Amino acid sequence: MAKFLTLNTHSWLGEDSELALEILGKQILAADYDVIALQEVNQRIDSPDVLQAPYTLENQHHLHEDNYALKLVEYLKERGVNYYFTWAYGHIGYDEYHEGVALLSKQPFTSERSVLTSNVDDEYDYHTRRALIAKTQVAGQEMCVVSGHFSWWKNDFKSEWHRLEATLATEEAPLVIMGDFNNPENTPGHELILASPLKLKDSHLAAKEVTGGATILQDIDGWENNDKALRIDYIFVSQQLEVTQSHVLFDGKEQPLISDHFGVECVIK
């Protein structure tokens, strides 16, 4: 069995960000995920650079001491659990933060790269988007894992998806593509992914055991004036992978809210 988690952390922007990180860390320790994908992984623009980051890979552009993924890895390390991580910087968020995406893995990454998916490449333009692609061993098998934070359908999602799709077209390892897709279930963006030549399935629809549904409530950043809960955070997997469980976490029910998004975990046989 292999376990995966994705969460748009909205990091350092909540009322009690340190507590949110601790709750996330405790869930990771309890669930023992193989791979974790995070989005809106922030660090202050003016915080100090990391001089030596013992748990990170190369090419950690602009990595600062308060990088959310780094702080999470340090929290886990202090409790005896080691995760490798990599981070890709996308754009400046809220005029105060470097915002990016991250991947954490219990096993070392054998390769990692960030891919520009957007039409623009300007850190001052929030439309700038990068996906993080890495390979690692999961339950003894090599897998290609992705963390992405995509635009809305009206803001170029289609071309962003096609750029990622083209990048992964020759990938032979099974795919696990996770993240904030900003396209609700049963809309053109969701359907585009399910019809992809990458031959993917939505883990939440494919799982034998499912809890939860929507991953955002009404009217959050980017979804102003939205009046209903939506499912926009997904884990898409290659068709040959058998999904046994999919659960929505941090939804304010059995677990507290720690972001403006809920998390999604899945178990693959």
C-alpha beads as a LAMMPS data file, in Angstrom:
LAMMPS data file: protein, C-alpha beads

269 atoms
268 bonds

1 atom types
1 bond types

-500.0 500.0 xlo xhi
-500.0 500.0 ylo yhi
-500.0 500.0 zlo zhi

Masses

1 110.0

Atoms # bond

1 1 1 0.000 0.000 0.000
2 1 1 1.105 3.543 -0.713
3 1 1 -0.360 6.711 0.797
4 1 1 -0.504 10.170 -0.753
5 1 1 -1.650 13.574 0.514
6 1 1 -2.249 16.884 -1.239
7 1 1 -3.030 20.232 0.405
8 1 1 -3.100 23.866 -0.612
9 1 1 -1.604 25.108 2.652
10 1 1 -2.318 28.869 2.272
11 1 1 0.748 29.013 4.456
12 1 1 1.500 31.857 6.878
13 1 1 -1.811 33.504 5.910
14 1 1 -4.143 31.995 8.505
15 1 1 -5.001 33.199 11.990
16 1 1 -2.649 30.710 13.690
17 1 1 -0.190 29.421 11.108
18 1 1 2.108 27.746 13.622
19 1 1 -0.782 25.689 14.980
20 1 1 -1.859 24.795 11.437
21 1 1 1.638 23.513 10.675
22 1 1 1.618 21.455 13.873
23 1 1 -1.776 19.897 13.017
24 1 1 -0.536 19.034 9.536
25 1 1 2.674 17.609 10.963
26 1 1 0.794 15.414 13.432
27 1 1 -1.419 14.074 10.634
28 1 1 1.671 13.210 8.569
29 1 1 3.233 11.424 11.527
30 1 1 0.041 9.461 12.187
31 1 1 -0.718 8.537 8.568
32 1 1 2.871 7.888 7.448
33 1 1 2.402 9.184 3.893
34 1 1 4.796 8.082 1.198
35 1 1 4.491 11.298 -0.825
36 1 1 2.963 14.689 0.010
37 1 1 2.175 17.487 -2.455
38 1 1 1.748 21.029 -1.138
39 1 1 0.674 24.249 -2.837
40 1 1 0.853 27.896 -1.751
41 1 1 4.087 27.034 0.003
42 1 1 5.151 30.491 1.075
43 1 1 8.149 32.279 2.522
44 1 1 8.502 35.963 3.260
45 1 1 10.329 37.897 0.565
46 1 1 12.490 39.615 3.186
47 1 1 13.348 36.565 5.334
48 1 1 16.940 35.238 5.416
49 1 1 18.242 32.773 2.837
50 1 1 19.009 29.215 3.885
51 1 1 22.787 28.840 3.846
52 1 1 22.877 25.084 4.371
53 1 1 19.712 23.027 3.981
54 1 1 20.636 19.440 4.869
55 1 1 17.351 17.832 3.792
56 1 1 16.910 19.521 0.418
57 1 1 17.868 18.774 -3.148
58 1 1 19.738 21.062 -5.483
59 1 1 18.066 23.915 -7.348
60 1 1 16.060 25.145 -4.373
61 1 1 15.609 28.600 -5.851
62 1 1 15.106 31.409 -3.355
63 1 1 14.814 29.033 -0.392
64 1 1 14.443 31.029 2.844
65 1 1 14.579 30.024 6.488
66 1 1 10.801 30.400 6.925
67 1 1 9.899 28.363 3.835
68 1 1 6.779 26.445 4.878
69 1 1 7.928 23.119 3.432
70 1 1 11.313 23.475 5.134
71 1 1 9.661 24.272 8.484
72 1 1 7.376 21.262 8.089
73 1 1 10.294 18.951 7.287
74 1 1 12.154 20.307 10.337
75 1 1 9.080 19.691 12.530
76 1 1 8.941 16.073 11.357
77 1 1 12.717 15.640 11.710
78 1 1 12.586 16.793 15.324
79 1 1 10.116 13.966 15.955
80 1 1 12.283 11.308 14.377
81 1 1 10.776 11.136 10.890
82 1 1 12.772 12.147 7.824
83 1 1 11.222 13.439 4.619
84 1 1 13.115 14.600 1.555
85 1 1 11.638 17.657 -0.089
86 1 1 11.918 19.868 -3.109
87 1 1 10.305 23.229 -3.841
88 1 1 9.606 25.260 -6.981
89 1 1 9.038 29.020 -6.843
90 1 1 6.201 30.432 -8.922
91 1 1 5.333 34.041 -8.171
92 1 1 4.970 36.709 -5.506
93 1 1 1.776 36.311 -3.505
94 1 1 -0.027 38.968 -1.462
95 1 1 2.917 41.340 -2.123
96 1 1 4.777 39.729 0.788
97 1 1 5.633 36.150 -0.098
98 1 1 7.476 33.977 -2.550
99 1 1 4.799 31.395 -3.378
100 1 1 5.478 27.944 -4.799
101 1 1 4.714 24.245 -4.746
102 1 1 6.502 21.428 -2.917
103 1 1 6.863 17.663 -2.804
104 1 1 7.848 15.623 0.242
105 1 1 8.864 11.971 -0.005
106 1 1 9.940 9.331 2.477
107 1 1 12.421 8.026 -0.107
108 1 1 15.017 10.168 -1.905
109 1 1 14.085 11.743 -5.207
110 1 1 15.949 10.170 -8.112
111 1 1 15.115 13.187 -10.292
112 1 1 13.274 16.464 -9.902
113 1 1 12.441 19.420 -12.120
114 1 1 10.095 22.368 -12.237
115 1 1 8.171 23.091 -15.418
116 1 1 6.719 26.442 -16.415
117 1 1 3.105 25.720 -17.343
118 1 1 1.811 29.283 -17.785
119 1 1 2.033 31.624 -20.763
120 1 1 3.846 34.172 -18.590
121 1 1 7.111 33.921 -16.687
122 1 1 7.141 36.940 -14.398
123 1 1 7.339 36.622 -10.636
124 1 1 5.305 39.816 -10.252
125 1 1 2.401 38.291 -12.215
126 1 1 0.337 35.800 -10.205
127 1 1 -0.577 34.017 -13.442
128 1 1 2.962 32.568 -13.457
129 1 1 2.616 28.886 -12.633
130 1 1 5.089 26.044 -12.301
131 1 1 4.506 22.354 -11.719
132 1 1 7.000 20.289 -9.754
133 1 1 7.789 16.841 -11.178
134 1 1 9.871 14.229 -9.383
135 1 1 10.595 10.518 -9.379
136 1 1 10.889 8.457 -6.241
137 1 1 10.431 4.926 -4.976
138 1 1 7.006 4.226 -3.509
139 1 1 6.365 0.779 -2.018
140 1 1 9.304 -0.550 -4.009
141 1 1 8.136 0.858 -7.347
142 1 1 9.373 3.928 -9.177
143 1 1 6.658 6.551 -9.553
144 1 1 6.495 9.961 -11.144
145 1 1 4.802 12.404 -8.764
146 1 1 3.636 15.941 -9.488
147 1 1 2.550 18.924 -7.394
148 1 1 0.731 21.636 -9.309
149 1 1 -1.268 24.793 -8.680
150 1 1 -3.241 25.654 -11.794
151 1 1 -5.248 28.627 -13.010
152 1 1 -8.991 28.818 -13.458
153 1 1 -10.580 27.695 -16.732
154 1 1 -11.125 31.332 -17.771
155 1 1 -7.467 32.120 -17.016
156 1 1 -5.622 29.689 -19.265
157 1 1 -6.039 26.362 -17.448
158 1 1 -6.345 24.531 -20.759
159 1 1 -2.937 25.575 -22.066
160 1 1 -1.330 25.049 -18.632
161 1 1 -2.621 21.493 -18.547
162 1 1 -1.473 20.822 -22.117
163 1 1 2.053 22.001 -21.280
164 1 1 2.242 19.626 -18.325
165 1 1 0.700 16.874 -20.432
166 1 1 3.335 17.342 -23.134
167 1 1 6.104 17.236 -20.527
168 1 1 4.806 13.927 -19.173
169 1 1 3.919 12.371 -22.544
170 1 1 6.966 10.072 -22.669
171 1 1 6.982 9.216 -18.958
172 1 1 6.951 5.452 -18.451
173 1 1 6.594 5.334 -14.649
174 1 1 3.075 5.420 -13.153
175 1 1 1.838 8.967 -12.568
176 1 1 0.389 10.549 -9.441
177 1 1 -0.559 14.166 -10.220
178 1 1 -1.727 16.139 -7.178
179 1 1 -2.720 19.667 -6.418
180 1 1 -5.087 22.611 -6.583
181 1 1 -6.580 22.502 -10.084
182 1 1 -9.073 25.379 -9.656
183 1 1 -11.541 23.488 -11.885
184 1 1 -14.540 21.892 -10.177
185 1 1 -15.704 18.353 -10.808
186 1 1 -17.875 17.884 -13.924
187 1 1 -16.645 21.052 -15.623
188 1 1 -14.582 21.308 -18.856
189 1 1 -11.259 21.431 -16.952
190 1 1 -11.994 18.262 -14.999
191 1 1 -13.230 16.525 -18.141
192 1 1 -10.103 17.612 -20.040
193 1 1 -7.905 15.800 -17.521
194 1 1 -10.009 12.634 -17.557
195 1 1 -9.838 12.577 -21.372
196 1 1 -6.067 13.117 -21.390
197 1 1 -3.807 10.780 -23.398
198 1 1 -1.921 10.356 -20.104
199 1 1 -4.772 7.946 -19.217
200 1 1 -5.544 9.209 -15.746
201 1 1 -8.359 8.619 -13.318
202 1 1 -9.694 10.752 -10.492
203 1 1 -8.720 8.870 -7.336
204 1 1 -11.753 10.126 -5.412
205 1 1 -14.104 8.706 -8.038
206 1 1 -12.102 5.510 -8.447
207 1 1 -11.672 4.619 -4.768
208 1 1 -13.620 1.795 -3.175
209 1 1 -13.875 3.649 0.148
210 1 1 -14.561 7.396 0.105
211 1 1 -15.279 10.088 2.683
212 1 1 -15.910 13.761 1.987
213 1 1 -16.380 15.616 -1.257
214 1 1 -15.887 19.356 -1.619
215 1 1 -12.439 20.800 -0.892
216 1 1 -13.316 24.499 -0.637
217 1 1 -16.203 26.355 0.939
218 1 1 -17.811 29.437 -0.515
219 1 1 -16.064 32.670 -1.392
220 1 1 -12.337 32.094 -0.769
221 1 1 -9.459 33.905 -2.490
222 1 1 -9.811 33.345 -6.221
223 1 1 -13.420 32.216 -5.839
224 1 1 -14.981 35.509 -4.771
225 1 1 -18.791 35.531 -4.902
226 1 1 -18.885 31.749 -5.156
227 1 1 -21.980 30.527 -3.315
228 1 1 -21.360 26.785 -2.957
229 1 1 -18.774 24.255 -1.837
230 1 1 -16.657 22.844 -4.687
231 1 1 -14.209 20.002 -5.258
232 1 1 -11.128 21.525 -6.924
233 1 1 -8.249 19.676 -5.195
234 1 1 -7.454 16.291 -6.709
235 1 1 -5.137 13.319 -6.927
236 1 1 -5.106 11.936 -10.464
237 1 1 -3.379 8.589 -10.989
238 1 1 -2.477 6.301 -13.879
239 1 1 -5.210 3.881 -14.862
240 1 1 -3.193 0.824 -13.837
241 1 1 -3.019 1.965 -10.203
242 1 1 -5.754 0.578 -7.931
243 1 1 -7.130 3.180 -5.516
244 1 1 -8.611 1.627 -2.390
245 1 1 -9.363 4.742 -0.315
246 1 1 -9.856 8.484 -0.761
247 1 1 -10.599 10.839 2.094
248 1 1 -11.055 14.594 2.438
249 1 1 -9.176 15.926 5.494
250 1 1 -9.001 19.178 7.490
251 1 1 -12.603 20.039 6.626
252 1 1 -13.616 21.341 10.037
253 1 1 -15.465 18.159 10.955
254 1 1 -13.320 15.368 12.406
255 1 1 -10.223 17.529 11.876
256 1 1 -9.897 21.303 12.220
257 1 1 -9.574 23.667 9.282
258 1 1 -5.917 24.570 8.698
259 1 1 -6.244 26.330 5.329
260 1 1 -8.890 27.799 3.044
261 1 1 -8.685 24.428 1.236
262 1 1 -9.258 20.947 2.600
263 1 1 -6.688 18.203 2.089
264 1 1 -7.141 15.006 0.086
265 1 1 -5.460 11.701 0.849
266 1 1 -5.594 8.467 -1.094
267 1 1 -4.346 4.917 -0.645
268 1 1 -3.068 2.994 -3.667
269 1 1 -2.640 -0.757 -3.756

Bonds

1 1 1 2
2 1 2 3
3 1 3 4
4 1 4 5
5 1 5 6
6 1 6 7
7 1 7 8
8 1 8 9
9 1 9 10
10 1 10 11
11 1 11 12
12 1 12 13
13 1 13 14
14 1 14 15
15 1 15 16
16 1 16 17
17 1 17 18
18 1 18 19
19 1 19 20
20 1 20 21
21 1 21 22
22 1 22 23
23 1 23 24
24 1 24 25
25 1 25 26
26 1 26 27
27 1 27 28
28 1 28 29
29 1 29 30
30 1 30 31
31 1 31 32
32 1 32 33
33 1 33 34
34 1 34 35
35 1 35 36
36 1 36 37
37 1 37 38
38 1 38 39
39 1 39 40
40 1 40 41
41 1 41 42
42 1 42 43
43 1 43 44
44 1 44 45
45 1 45 46
46 1 46 47
47 1 47 48
48 1 48 49
49 1 49 50
50 1 50 51
51 1 51 52
52 1 52 53
53 1 53 54
54 1 54 55
55 1 55 56
56 1 56 57
57 1 57 58
58 1 58 59
59 1 59 60
60 1 60 61
61 1 61 62
62 1 62 63
63 1 63 64
64 1 64 65
65 1 65 66
66 1 66 67
67 1 67 68
68 1 68 69
69 1 69 70
70 1 70 71
71 1 71 72
72 1 72 73
73 1 73 74
74 1 74 75
75 1 75 76
76 1 76 77
77 1 77 78
78 1 78 79
79 1 79 80
80 1 80 81
81 1 81 82
82 1 82 83
83 1 83 84
84 1 84 85
85 1 85 86
86 1 86 87
87 1 87 88
88 1 88 89
89 1 89 90
90 1 90 91
91 1 91 92
92 1 92 93
93 1 93 94
94 1 94 95
95 1 95 96
96 1 96 97
97 1 97 98
98 1 98 99
99 1 99 100
100 1 100 101
101 1 101 102
102 1 102 103
103 1 103 104
104 1 104 105
105 1 105 106
106 1 106 107
107 1 107 108
108 1 108 109
109 1 109 110
110 1 110 111
111 1 111 112
112 1 112 113
113 1 113 114
114 1 114 115
115 1 115 116
116 1 116 117
117 1 117 118
118 1 118 119
119 1 119 120
120 1 120 121
121 1 121 122
122 1 122 123
123 1 123 124
124 1 124 125
125 1 125 126
126 1 126 127
127 1 127 128
128 1 128 129
129 1 129 130
130 1 130 131
131 1 131 132
132 1 132 133
133 1 133 134
134 1 134 135
135 1 135 136
136 1 136 137
137 1 137 138
138 1 138 139
139 1 139 140
140 1 140 141
141 1 141 142
142 1 142 143
143 1 143 144
144 1 144 145
145 1 145 146
146 1 146 147
147 1 147 148
148 1 148 149
149 1 149 150
150 1 150 151
151 1 151 152
152 1 152 153
153 1 153 154
154 1 154 155
155 1 155 156
156 1 156 157
157 1 157 158
158 1 158 159
159 1 159 160
160 1 160 161
161 1 161 162
162 1 162 163
163 1 163 164
164 1 164 165
165 1 165 166
166 1 166 167
167 1 167 168
168 1 168 169
169 1 169 170
170 1 170 171
171 1 171 172
172 1 172 173
173 1 173 174
174 1 174 175
175 1 175 176
176 1 176 177
177 1 177 178
178 1 178 179
179 1 179 180
180 1 180 181
181 1 181 182
182 1 182 183
183 1 183 184
184 1 184 185
185 1 185 186
186 1 186 187
187 1 187 188
188 1 188 189
189 1 189 190
190 1 190 191
191 1 191 192
192 1 192 193
193 1 193 194
194 1 194 195
195 1 195 196
196 1 196 197
197 1 197 198
198 1 198 199
199 1 199 200
200 1 200 201
201 1 201 202
202 1 202 203
203 1 203 204
204 1 204 205
205 1 205 206
206 1 206 207
207 1 207 208
208 1 208 209
209 1 209 210
210 1 210 211
211 1 211 212
212 1 212 213
213 1 213 214
214 1 214 215
215 1 215 216
216 1 216 217
217 1 217 218
218 1 218 219
219 1 219 220
220 1 220 221
221 1 221 222
222 1 222 223
223 1 223 224
224 1 224 225
225 1 225 226
226 1 226 227
227 1 227 228
228 1 228 229
229 1 229 230
230 1 230 231
231 1 231 232
232 1 232 233
233 1 233 234
234 1 234 235
235 1 235 236
236 1 236 237
237 1 237 238
238 1 238 239
239 1 239 240
240 1 240 241
241 1 241 242
242 1 242 243
243 1 243 244
244 1 244 245
245 1 245 246
246 1 246 247
247 1 247 248
248 1 248 249
249 1 249 250
250 1 250 251
251 1 251 252
252 1 252 253
253 1 253 254
254 1 254 255
255 1 255 256
256 1 256 257
257 1 257 258
258 1 258 259
259 1 259 260
260 1 260 261
261 1 261 262
262 1 262 263
263 1 263 264
264 1 264 265
265 1 265 266
266 1 266 267
267 1 267 268
268 1 268 269
